[in-house]
């Protein structure tokens, strides 16, 4: 029976050909995207001039990704720390207009788009103001710091008809695109469970970043950093390690769950918050000066399957996403995708009938063989082997993701990860935190657009 025009054997045949019984799994190198294979020439009239708001580690990363895209030019940088204004220009490779006030960036006529790589509690204000100023916005994940922030950002995108793209790069990965193809083909059968994790085991992974020696109230605009967060005296650790604090970030769910969720949403095609979330975890090791856990384990309920996510800052293991179906299993480990069929060939029962009388066993087996006759000679089915797919060498899907943003600006086509999608994955992160900090099961109330216990 075909689903979406494919059978399981169609999938295997078109991938690498049907394999003989017991054959080893096949490896296929995925085709690079158009950008990676042959960047197209962009006329000067289609050049996208952008500014980076936030030039810390992520700000510089996405700036470099933007500059690697055809037809882009950086014209300004903004940050609240003097050292990052210098570092931003060094990463851009030229002197630029700089400011600690992002509004000065939005006032510039030569800025078409902004890249917002700032603490989560600033996302809403910057994206809203950018859209109102006629600028397109690329916003780092998680898109929103609160549920209300997310809906306001989606409304701004729609009201001002601007491109807003969220920076969770799996949405543009050729590996996840292939996984989506496999999922849609029906190869996996009925999917009921998905598990995924990202683990780390060092200070950097736990956001315990070094503090620059010149960090002070003279080099950092502390009051502007606080924004709508509670007022408090200057604290360089809070400025550089803001992910450790609920006032400014979403902890492990906002930093890492969101990548896993984006990948899962991309594979399965869902675009909605989960129905419920139950989280357990704790703060075991990185206890100094933080109020978020270093271990989070969340079970999500979606209408057709359940999802279990884990982030652990106390043990390193490769990041994995596994999708479990009645006919097959899909696994993504780093940039390698494996699709393995389940053995679902019909067989007579052998275990539970052991206690039957011999006569009853023989009658059952005779009837089963009558209903399942052996194939004619030469008609035995070929066994199905697993399939493995790998991203091209040196593949950087962050560049593809950024190029998708730039192409949306030029062409007007929808963003691959717009504010509606970004809001839904952010809500799932909020629900994980709500469950943990309130010691309850978090429930999504779609009518009220709120999380409830």
C-alpha beads as a LAMMPS data file, in Angstrom:
LAMMPS data file: protein, C-alpha beads

453 atoms
452 bonds

1 atom types
1 bond types

-500.0 500.0 xlo xhi
-500.0 500.0 ylo yhi
-500.0 500.0 zlo zhi

Masses

1 110.0

Atoms # bond

1 1 1 0.000 0.000 0.000
2 1 1 1.534 3.319 -1.050
3 1 1 1.673 6.437 1.118
4 1 1 2.593 9.769 -0.459
5 1 1 3.326 7.797 -3.625
6 1 1 6.070 5.649 -2.042
7 1 1 6.366 2.208 -0.492
8 1 1 9.134 1.159 1.854
9 1 1 10.743 -0.813 -0.963
10 1 1 10.377 2.147 -3.354
11 1 1 12.394 4.215 -0.887
12 1 1 15.190 1.672 -0.658
13 1 1 15.191 1.021 -4.408
14 1 1 15.459 4.676 -5.382
15 1 1 18.053 5.418 -2.713
16 1 1 20.653 2.797 -3.567
17 1 1 18.806 -0.187 -4.980
18 1 1 17.244 -3.177 -3.228
19 1 1 19.766 -5.102 -1.166
20 1 1 20.057 -8.841 -0.857
21 1 1 19.225 -10.436 2.465
22 1 1 21.934 -9.735 5.027
23 1 1 23.673 -7.089 2.915
24 1 1 25.470 -4.289 4.726
25 1 1 23.869 -0.857 5.027
26 1 1 24.545 1.525 2.148
27 1 1 26.139 4.961 2.547
28 1 1 24.989 7.893 0.408
29 1 1 26.519 11.356 0.407
30 1 1 23.738 13.901 0.368
31 1 1 23.662 16.385 -2.479
32 1 1 24.844 19.846 -1.413
33 1 1 22.356 22.661 -1.521
34 1 1 22.355 25.125 -4.412
35 1 1 24.340 27.602 -2.329
36 1 1 27.026 25.124 -1.361
37 1 1 27.251 23.661 -4.873
38 1 1 27.267 26.871 -6.936
39 1 1 26.526 30.225 -5.326
40 1 1 24.552 32.339 -7.761
41 1 1 25.633 35.806 -8.796
42 1 1 23.590 38.590 -7.202
43 1 1 23.184 41.908 -9.045
44 1 1 24.020 45.073 -7.078
45 1 1 20.328 46.009 -6.977
46 1 1 19.601 42.832 -4.949
47 1 1 22.408 43.381 -2.439
48 1 1 21.224 43.008 1.166
49 1 1 22.914 45.446 3.536
50 1 1 22.724 44.306 7.129
51 1 1 23.796 45.253 10.634
52 1 1 24.622 43.012 13.572
53 1 1 22.924 43.876 16.848
54 1 1 24.997 41.919 19.339
55 1 1 28.542 40.874 18.429
56 1 1 29.306 38.283 21.063
57 1 1 30.134 34.712 20.094
58 1 1 26.811 34.036 18.327
59 1 1 26.644 37.507 16.860
60 1 1 30.029 37.058 15.203
61 1 1 29.133 33.513 14.095
62 1 1 25.994 34.577 12.271
63 1 1 27.723 37.691 10.923
64 1 1 30.323 35.462 9.263
65 1 1 27.553 33.205 7.930
66 1 1 25.818 36.247 6.430
67 1 1 29.020 37.486 4.835
68 1 1 29.538 34.031 3.282
69 1 1 26.231 34.399 1.423
70 1 1 26.284 35.937 -2.061
71 1 1 25.149 39.538 -2.361
72 1 1 25.488 40.707 1.250
73 1 1 27.255 43.633 2.902
74 1 1 27.633 44.571 6.560
75 1 1 27.334 48.280 7.307
76 1 1 27.097 48.600 11.117
77 1 1 27.457 46.781 14.438
78 1 1 25.900 47.338 17.840
79 1 1 26.812 45.952 21.244
80 1 1 26.740 47.077 24.869
81 1 1 30.402 46.201 25.528
82 1 1 33.200 48.271 23.991
83 1 1 35.357 45.209 23.377
84 1 1 32.676 43.587 21.256
85 1 1 32.302 46.691 19.123
86 1 1 35.979 46.306 18.303
87 1 1 35.686 42.538 17.893
88 1 1 32.680 42.915 15.626
89 1 1 34.608 45.136 13.237
90 1 1 37.549 42.747 13.305
91 1 1 35.226 39.880 12.330
92 1 1 33.711 42.012 9.574
93 1 1 37.177 42.839 8.292
94 1 1 36.597 46.585 8.057
95 1 1 35.737 49.688 10.027
96 1 1 32.002 50.150 10.534
97 1 1 29.501 52.473 12.112
98 1 1 29.169 51.389 15.767
99 1 1 26.705 52.164 18.519
100 1 1 25.583 50.878 21.895
101 1 1 22.031 51.983 21.080
102 1 1 20.364 49.665 18.549
103 1 1 17.904 52.422 17.640
104 1 1 20.756 54.271 15.923
105 1 1 21.124 51.193 13.690
106 1 1 17.406 51.140 12.855
107 1 1 17.528 54.842 11.920
108 1 1 20.072 54.193 9.164
109 1 1 18.751 54.252 5.586
110 1 1 21.477 51.869 4.387
111 1 1 20.315 48.990 6.630
112 1 1 17.919 46.489 5.023
113 1 1 18.072 43.847 7.745
114 1 1 19.380 43.250 11.238
115 1 1 20.831 40.160 12.881
116 1 1 19.726 40.101 16.521
117 1 1 22.075 38.033 18.709
118 1 1 21.242 39.428 22.140
119 1 1 19.993 38.005 25.456
120 1 1 16.529 36.484 25.158
121 1 1 14.774 39.190 27.169
122 1 1 15.713 41.724 24.459
123 1 1 14.429 39.721 21.463
124 1 1 10.889 41.051 21.442
125 1 1 11.754 44.747 21.665
126 1 1 14.434 44.645 18.989
127 1 1 12.370 42.576 16.525
128 1 1 9.253 44.705 17.042
129 1 1 11.218 47.923 16.569
130 1 1 13.056 46.537 13.541
131 1 1 9.819 45.560 11.808
132 1 1 8.259 48.951 12.604
133 1 1 11.334 50.642 11.110
134 1 1 10.937 48.676 7.883
135 1 1 13.852 46.324 8.556
136 1 1 13.876 42.549 8.191
137 1 1 15.076 40.625 11.240
138 1 1 17.054 37.451 11.835
139 1 1 16.607 36.561 15.526
140 1 1 18.662 34.045 17.453
141 1 1 16.882 31.182 19.165
142 1 1 14.855 30.779 21.293
143 1 1 12.777 33.413 19.578
144 1 1 11.009 34.625 22.701
145 1 1 11.640 34.969 26.421
146 1 1 7.933 34.609 27.317
147 1 1 4.758 33.351 25.678
148 1 1 3.481 36.918 25.363
149 1 1 6.721 38.024 23.698
150 1 1 6.380 35.339 21.038
151 1 1 2.865 36.287 19.972
152 1 1 3.809 39.981 19.906
153 1 1 6.774 39.233 17.621
154 1 1 4.645 37.166 15.245
155 1 1 2.096 39.986 15.153
156 1 1 4.812 42.536 14.312
157 1 1 6.067 40.331 11.464
158 1 1 2.579 40.146 9.985
159 1 1 1.578 43.757 10.660
160 1 1 4.623 45.254 8.913
161 1 1 5.020 42.496 6.287
162 1 1 8.658 41.951 7.201
163 1 1 10.758 38.794 6.938
164 1 1 11.491 37.445 10.406
165 1 1 13.635 34.320 10.569
166 1 1 14.622 32.470 13.717
167 1 1 18.161 31.142 14.037
168 1 1 17.819 27.436 14.667
169 1 1 19.781 26.153 11.701
170 1 1 18.501 22.561 11.526
171 1 1 15.539 24.027 9.673
172 1 1 17.810 24.502 6.621
173 1 1 19.941 21.352 6.958
174 1 1 20.127 18.847 4.084
175 1 1 20.302 16.085 6.708
176 1 1 16.958 17.066 8.235
177 1 1 15.486 17.601 4.762
178 1 1 16.363 13.976 3.935
179 1 1 14.912 12.838 7.262
180 1 1 11.689 14.693 6.422
181 1 1 11.571 12.913 3.053
182 1 1 11.976 9.512 4.713
183 1 1 9.320 10.327 7.316
184 1 1 6.830 11.465 4.658
185 1 1 7.470 8.363 2.539
186 1 1 5.876 6.091 5.130
187 1 1 9.075 4.078 5.504
188 1 1 8.861 4.348 9.303
189 1 1 5.239 3.251 9.523
190 1 1 3.278 4.681 12.437
191 1 1 5.549 6.882 14.563
192 1 1 4.671 6.899 18.260
193 1 1 7.872 7.990 20.003
194 1 1 10.848 10.308 19.449
195 1 1 13.866 10.861 21.681
196 1 1 16.707 13.360 21.400
197 1 1 19.497 14.817 23.466
198 1 1 22.411 17.246 23.486
199 1 1 24.931 16.827 26.308
200 1 1 28.046 18.756 27.352
201 1 1 30.761 18.323 29.955
202 1 1 32.887 21.455 30.221
203 1 1 32.759 24.998 31.533
204 1 1 32.093 26.559 28.144
205 1 1 29.164 24.208 27.533
206 1 1 27.807 25.234 30.920
207 1 1 28.112 28.950 29.904
208 1 1 30.862 29.626 32.487
209 1 1 32.648 31.953 30.097
210 1 1 35.765 33.952 31.046
211 1 1 35.253 37.608 31.947
212 1 1 37.322 40.103 29.886
213 1 1 39.849 41.934 32.081
214 1 1 38.479 45.362 31.096
215 1 1 34.851 44.540 31.915
216 1 1 33.406 47.347 34.044
217 1 1 30.608 49.885 34.151
218 1 1 32.849 52.121 32.032
219 1 1 33.044 49.629 29.169
220 1 1 29.553 48.073 29.492
221 1 1 26.151 49.782 29.309
222 1 1 24.734 47.871 32.276
223 1 1 21.442 49.755 32.586
224 1 1 20.585 49.164 28.944
225 1 1 21.476 45.474 29.320
226 1 1 18.976 45.101 32.158
227 1 1 16.152 46.479 30.034
228 1 1 12.885 45.144 31.459
229 1 1 14.683 42.720 33.815
230 1 1 14.803 43.431 37.563
231 1 1 17.189 46.235 38.523
232 1 1 20.389 45.219 40.321
233 1 1 23.975 46.442 40.765
234 1 1 26.533 45.876 38.026
235 1 1 27.575 42.236 37.731
236 1 1 29.930 41.271 34.905
237 1 1 29.123 37.584 35.392
238 1 1 25.453 38.213 34.684
239 1 1 26.366 40.197 31.579
240 1 1 28.689 37.581 30.031
241 1 1 26.981 34.467 31.451
242 1 1 23.386 35.609 31.077
243 1 1 22.099 32.159 30.056
244 1 1 22.632 31.074 33.686
245 1 1 19.808 33.346 34.894
246 1 1 16.059 33.252 34.341
247 1 1 15.917 37.060 34.206
248 1 1 17.606 37.058 30.794
249 1 1 17.431 33.563 29.294
250 1 1 15.591 30.244 29.148
251 1 1 18.334 27.961 30.462
252 1 1 18.868 24.559 28.856
253 1 1 15.479 24.399 27.088
254 1 1 16.024 27.762 25.392
255 1 1 19.660 27.104 24.532
256 1 1 19.542 23.443 23.471
257 1 1 16.027 21.952 23.526
258 1 1 15.060 24.466 20.858
259 1 1 17.557 22.919 18.404
260 1 1 16.165 19.445 19.059
261 1 1 12.582 20.660 18.748
262 1 1 13.315 22.483 15.494
263 1 1 14.762 19.295 14.045
264 1 1 11.797 17.212 15.208
265 1 1 9.274 19.739 13.881
266 1 1 11.121 19.798 10.559
267 1 1 11.113 16.003 10.244
268 1 1 7.480 15.460 11.250
269 1 1 5.935 18.590 9.725
270 1 1 4.210 19.695 12.927
271 1 1 3.948 23.393 13.731
272 1 1 2.168 23.748 17.049
273 1 1 2.969 23.739 20.765
274 1 1 2.864 20.436 22.642
275 1 1 -0.264 19.573 24.598
276 1 1 1.606 18.858 27.839
277 1 1 5.139 18.803 29.212
278 1 1 6.568 17.144 32.326
279 1 1 10.125 17.998 33.400
280 1 1 12.520 16.585 35.949
281 1 1 16.091 17.690 36.495
282 1 1 18.304 19.476 38.947
283 1 1 21.333 21.623 39.636
284 1 1 24.085 19.173 40.569
285 1 1 27.483 20.416 39.474
286 1 1 27.555 23.972 38.091
287 1 1 26.024 25.395 41.244
288 1 1 27.933 28.651 41.562
289 1 1 25.948 31.786 40.712
290 1 1 23.111 30.476 38.556
291 1 1 19.422 29.784 39.046
292 1 1 18.785 27.316 36.207
293 1 1 19.406 23.539 36.314
294 1 1 22.341 21.746 34.691
295 1 1 20.220 18.653 33.924
296 1 1 16.778 18.779 32.306
297 1 1 14.702 15.832 31.117
298 1 1 11.285 16.572 29.589
299 1 1 8.518 14.353 28.256
300 1 1 6.239 16.113 25.758
301 1 1 2.784 15.052 24.612
302 1 1 1.821 15.729 20.991
303 1 1 -1.407 14.470 19.401
304 1 1 0.168 11.569 17.488
305 1 1 3.361 10.761 19.378
306 1 1 5.415 11.460 22.490
307 1 1 8.811 13.189 22.618
308 1 1 11.505 12.753 25.284
309 1 1 14.301 15.364 25.377
310 1 1 17.401 15.552 27.564
311 1 1 20.168 18.062 28.150
312 1 1 22.909 17.166 30.613
313 1 1 25.865 19.452 31.361
314 1 1 27.596 16.746 33.423
315 1 1 28.489 14.151 30.790
316 1 1 29.469 14.458 27.126
317 1 1 27.834 12.271 24.470
318 1 1 27.127 12.774 20.769
319 1 1 23.916 14.640 19.999
320 1 1 21.257 12.223 18.767
321 1 1 17.680 12.343 17.489
322 1 1 15.794 9.050 17.069
323 1 1 12.358 8.571 15.537
324 1 1 10.667 5.234 16.302
325 1 1 8.067 3.804 13.898
326 1 1 6.285 0.488 13.599
327 1 1 8.171 -0.298 10.388
328 1 1 11.489 1.476 10.868
329 1 1 13.783 3.621 12.976
330 1 1 15.437 6.881 11.938
331 1 1 18.527 8.205 13.716
332 1 1 20.484 11.426 13.248
333 1 1 23.866 11.573 14.965
334 1 1 25.767 14.751 14.184
335 1 1 25.589 14.979 10.361
336 1 1 24.908 11.281 9.741
337 1 1 21.380 9.957 9.152
338 1 1 20.523 6.265 9.338
339 1 1 17.182 4.701 8.418
340 1 1 16.811 1.099 9.547
341 1 1 13.785 -1.096 8.756
342 1 1 12.088 -3.185 11.397
343 1 1 11.617 -6.869 10.617
344 1 1 7.848 -7.017 10.171
345 1 1 7.540 -10.205 8.088
346 1 1 4.582 -12.278 9.387
347 1 1 5.483 -15.317 11.495
348 1 1 3.434 -17.855 13.406
349 1 1 3.297 -17.457 17.175
350 1 1 5.940 -19.604 18.857
351 1 1 6.122 -18.437 22.456
352 1 1 2.640 -18.377 23.953
353 1 1 1.537 -21.647 22.322
354 1 1 4.198 -23.656 24.160
355 1 1 1.687 -24.401 26.907
356 1 1 -0.957 -25.612 24.495
357 1 1 -1.659 -29.302 23.936
358 1 1 0.272 -30.685 20.964
359 1 1 -2.924 -31.215 18.980
360 1 1 -3.966 -27.548 19.408
361 1 1 -0.487 -26.335 18.464
362 1 1 -0.458 -28.415 15.314
363 1 1 -3.932 -27.232 14.307
364 1 1 -2.942 -23.578 14.838
365 1 1 0.316 -23.947 12.835
366 1 1 -1.441 -25.784 10.002
367 1 1 -4.091 -23.054 9.761
368 1 1 -1.427 -20.309 9.875
369 1 1 0.555 -21.904 7.028
370 1 1 -2.623 -22.255 5.029
371 1 1 -3.280 -18.510 5.401
372 1 1 0.385 -17.614 4.742
373 1 1 1.628 -19.913 1.941
374 1 1 5.325 -19.919 1.075
375 1 1 6.300 -17.946 -2.040
376 1 1 6.798 -19.860 -5.248
377 1 1 10.403 -20.784 -6.165
378 1 1 12.276 -17.708 -7.352
379 1 1 9.716 -15.353 -5.790
380 1 1 11.280 -14.974 -2.371
381 1 1 11.349 -11.283 -1.359
382 1 1 14.648 -9.463 -1.081
383 1 1 15.636 -8.407 2.394
384 1 1 15.695 -4.707 3.240
385 1 1 18.952 -3.176 4.427
386 1 1 19.421 -0.005 6.393
387 1 1 20.423 3.183 4.634
388 1 1 22.931 5.787 5.824
389 1 1 23.162 9.342 4.538
390 1 1 25.841 11.889 5.340
391 1 1 26.190 15.625 4.817
392 1 1 28.864 16.750 2.334
393 1 1 32.374 17.373 3.720
394 1 1 32.793 20.810 5.319
395 1 1 29.035 21.346 5.077
396 1 1 27.882 24.372 7.102
397 1 1 24.109 24.543 7.302
398 1 1 24.285 27.828 9.212
399 1 1 25.304 29.457 5.921
400 1 1 22.394 27.812 4.113
401 1 1 20.048 28.994 6.847
402 1 1 21.315 32.552 6.575
403 1 1 21.140 32.417 2.786
404 1 1 17.501 31.356 3.058
405 1 1 16.899 34.526 5.072
406 1 1 18.621 36.693 2.476
407 1 1 16.727 35.052 -0.380
408 1 1 13.415 35.596 1.422
409 1 1 14.237 39.312 1.599
410 1 1 15.070 39.456 -2.112
411 1 1 12.214 37.325 -3.423
412 1 1 9.450 37.812 -0.870
413 1 1 9.115 34.066 -0.397
414 1 1 8.141 32.873 3.107
415 1 1 10.885 32.380 5.659
416 1 1 11.855 28.780 6.342
417 1 1 11.594 29.487 10.083
418 1 1 9.278 32.420 10.605
419 1 1 8.027 33.947 13.853
420 1 1 4.998 31.620 14.019
421 1 1 7.205 28.525 13.839
422 1 1 9.753 30.097 16.182
423 1 1 7.035 30.931 18.677
424 1 1 5.769 27.345 18.743
425 1 1 9.190 25.861 19.508
426 1 1 9.790 28.612 22.077
427 1 1 6.488 27.780 23.803
428 1 1 7.674 24.179 24.145
429 1 1 10.803 25.523 25.884
430 1 1 8.696 27.721 28.169
431 1 1 6.558 24.700 29.049
432 1 1 9.635 22.658 30.024
433 1 1 10.755 25.444 32.360
434 1 1 7.246 26.003 33.739
435 1 1 6.990 22.315 34.645
436 1 1 10.408 22.273 36.302
437 1 1 10.131 25.457 38.343
438 1 1 6.509 24.852 39.371
439 1 1 6.915 21.110 39.989
440 1 1 3.847 20.318 37.916
441 1 1 2.753 19.139 34.492
442 1 1 2.583 22.124 32.132
443 1 1 -0.499 22.236 29.900
444 1 1 -0.948 24.416 26.834
445 1 1 -4.289 26.249 26.730
446 1 1 -4.733 27.081 23.047
447 1 1 -7.827 29.225 23.628
448 1 1 -6.216 31.398 26.273
449 1 1 -2.757 31.234 24.649
450 1 1 -1.284 30.469 28.061
451 1 1 0.611 27.765 29.929
452 1 1 -1.305 26.358 32.882
453 1 1 -0.442 23.905 35.632

Bonds

1 1 1 2
2 1 2 3
3 1 3 4
4 1 4 5
5 1 5 6
6 1 6 7
7 1 7 8
8 1 8 9
9 1 9 10
10 1 10 11
11 1 11 12
12 1 12 13
13 1 13 14
14 1 14 15
15 1 15 16
16 1 16 17
17 1 17 18
18 1 18 19
19 1 19 20
20 1 20 21
21 1 21 22
22 1 22 23
23 1 23 24
24 1 24 25
25 1 25 26
26 1 26 27
27 1 27 28
28 1 28 29
29 1 29 30
30 1 30 31
31 1 31 32
32 1 32 33
33 1 33 34
34 1 34 35
35 1 35 36
36 1 36 37
37 1 37 38
38 1 38 39
39 1 39 40
40 1 40 41
41 1 41 42
42 1 42 43
43 1 43 44
44 1 44 45
45 1 45 46
46 1 46 47
47 1 47 48
48 1 48 49
49 1 49 50
50 1 50 51
51 1 51 52
52 1 52 53
53 1 53 54
54 1 54 55
55 1 55 56
56 1 56 57
57 1 57 58
58 1 58 59
59 1 59 60
60 1 60 61
61 1 61 62
62 1 62 63
63 1 63 64
64 1 64 65
65 1 65 66
66 1 66 67
67 1 67 68
68 1 68 69
69 1 69 70
70 1 70 71
71 1 71 72
72 1 72 73
73 1 73 74
74 1 74 75
75 1 75 76
76 1 76 77
77 1 77 78
78 1 78 79
79 1 79 80
80 1 80 81
81 1 81 82
82 1 82 83
83 1 83 84
84 1 84 85
85 1 85 86
86 1 86 87
87 1 87 88
88 1 88 89
89 1 89 90
90 1 90 91
91 1 91 92
92 1 92 93
93 1 93 94
94 1 94 95
95 1 95 96
96 1 96 97
97 1 97 98
98 1 98 99
99 1 99 100
100 1 100 101
101 1 101 102
102 1 102 103
103 1 103 104
104 1 104 105
105 1 105 106
106 1 106 107
107 1 107 108
108 1 108 109
109 1 109 110
110 1 110 111
111 1 111 112
112 1 112 113
113 1 113 114
114 1 114 115
115 1 115 116
116 1 116 117
117 1 117 118
118 1 118 119
119 1 119 120
120 1 120 121
121 1 121 122
122 1 122 123
123 1 123 124
124 1 124 125
125 1 125 126
126 1 126 127
127 1 127 128
128 1 128 129
129 1 129 130
130 1 130 131
131 1 131 132
132 1 132 133
133 1 133 134
134 1 134 135
135 1 135 136
136 1 136 137
137 1 137 138
138 1 138 139
139 1 139 140
140 1 140 141
141 1 141 142
142 1 142 143
143 1 143 144
144 1 144 145
145 1 145 146
146 1 146 147
147 1 147 148
148 1 148 149
149 1 149 150
150 1 150 151
151 1 151 152
152 1 152 153
153 1 153 154
154 1 154 155
155 1 155 156
156 1 156 157
157 1 157 158
158 1 158 159
159 1 159 160
160 1 160 161
161 1 161 162
162 1 162 163
163 1 163 164
164 1 164 165
165 1 165 166
166 1 166 167
167 1 167 168
168 1 168 169
169 1 169 170
170 1 170 171
171 1 171 172
172 1 172 173
173 1 173 174
174 1 174 175
175 1 175 176
176 1 176 177
177 1 177 178
178 1 178 179
179 1 179 180
180 1 180 181
181 1 181 182
182 1 182 183
183 1 183 184
184 1 184 185
185 1 185 186
186 1 186 187
187 1 187 188
188 1 188 189
189 1 189 190
190 1 190 191
191 1 191 192
192 1 192 193
193 1 193 194
194 1 194 195
195 1 195 196
196 1 196 197
197 1 197 198
198 1 198 199
199 1 199 200
200 1 200 201
201 1 201 202
202 1 202 203
203 1 203 204
204 1 204 205
205 1 205 206
206 1 206 207
207 1 207 208
208 1 208 209
209 1 209 210
210 1 210 211
211 1 211 212
212 1 212 213
213 1 213 214
214 1 214 215
215 1 215 216
216 1 216 217
217 1 217 218
218 1 218 219
219 1 219 220
220 1 220 221
221 1 221 222
222 1 222 223
223 1 223 224
224 1 224 225
225 1 225 226
226 1 226 227
227 1 227 228
228 1 228 229
229 1 229 230
230 1 230 231
231 1 231 232
232 1 232 233
233 1 233 234
234 1 234 235
235 1 235 236
236 1 236 237
237 1 237 238
238 1 238 239
239 1 239 240
240 1 240 241
241 1 241 242
242 1 242 243
243 1 243 244
244 1 244 245
245 1 245 246
246 1 246 247
247 1 247 248
248 1 248 249
249 1 249 250
250 1 250 251
251 1 251 252
252 1 252 253
253 1 253 254
254 1 254 255
255 1 255 256
256 1 256 257
257 1 257 258
258 1 258 259
259 1 259 260
260 1 260 261
261 1 261 262
262 1 262 263
263 1 263 264
264 1 264 265
265 1 265 266
266 1 266 267
267 1 267 268
268 1 268 269
269 1 269 270
270 1 270 271
271 1 271 272
272 1 272 273
273 1 273 274
274 1 274 275
275 1 275 276
276 1 276 277
277 1 277 278
278 1 278 279
279 1 279 280
280 1 280 281
281 1 281 282
282 1 282 283
283 1 283 284
284 1 284 285
285 1 285 286
286 1 286 287
287 1 287 288
288 1 288 289
289 1 289 290
290 1 290 291
291 1 291 292
292 1 292 293
293 1 293 294
294 1 294 295
295 1 295 296
296 1 296 297
297 1 297 298
298 1 298 299
299 1 299 300
300 1 300 301
301 1 301 302
302 1 302 303
303 1 303 304
304 1 304 305
305 1 305 306
306 1 306 307
307 1 307 308
308 1 308 309
309 1 309 310
310 1 310 311
311 1 311 312
312 1 312 313
313 1 313 314
314 1 314 315
315 1 315 316
316 1 316 317
317 1 317 318
318 1 318 319
319 1 319 320
320 1 320 321
321 1 321 322
322 1 322 323
323 1 323 324
324 1 324 325
325 1 325 326
326 1 326 327
327 1 327 328
328 1 328 329
329 1 329 330
330 1 330 331
331 1 331 332
332 1 332 333
333 1 333 334
334 1 334 335
335 1 335 336
336 1 336 337
337 1 337 338
338 1 338 339
339 1 339 340
340 1 340 341
341 1 341 342
342 1 342 343
343 1 343 344
344 1 344 345
345 1 345 346
346 1 346 347
347 1 347 348
348 1 348 349
349 1 349 350
350 1 350 351
351 1 351 352
352 1 352 353
353 1 353 354
354 1 354 355
355 1 355 356
356 1 356 357
357 1 357 358
358 1 358 359
359 1 359 360
360 1 360 361
361 1 361 362
362 1 362 363
363 1 363 364
364 1 364 365
365 1 365 366
366 1 366 367
367 1 367 368
368 1 368 369
369 1 369 370
370 1 370 371
371 1 371 372
372 1 372 373
373 1 373 374
374 1 374 375
375 1 375 376
376 1 376 377
377 1 377 378
378 1 378 379
379 1 379 380
380 1 380 381
381 1 381 382
382 1 382 383
383 1 383 384
384 1 384 385
385 1 385 386
386 1 386 387
387 1 387 388
388 1 388 389
389 1 389 390
390 1 390 391
391 1 391 392
392 1 392 393
393 1 393 394
394 1 394 395
395 1 395 396
396 1 396 397
397 1 397 398
398 1 398 399
399 1 399 400
400 1 400 401
401 1 401 402
402 1 402 403
403 1 403 404
404 1 404 405
405 1 405 406
406 1 406 407
407 1 407 408
408 1 408 409
409 1 409 410
410 1 410 411
411 1 411 412
412 1 412 413
413 1 413 414
414 1 414 415
415 1 415 416
416 1 416 417
417 1 417 418
418 1 418 419
419 1 419 420
420 1 420 421
421 1 421 422
422 1 422 423
423 1 423 424
424 1 424 425
425 1 425 426
426 1 426 427
427 1 427 428
428 1 428 429
429 1 429 430
430 1 430 431
431 1 431 432
432 1 432 433
433 1 433 434
434 1 434 435
435 1 435 436
436 1 436 437
437 1 437 438
438 1 438 439
439 1 439 440
440 1 440 441
441 1 441 442
442 1 442 443
443 1 443 444
444 1 444 445
445 1 445 446
446 1 446 447
447 1 447 448
448 1 448 449
449 1 449 450
450 1 450 451
451 1 451 452
452 1 452 453
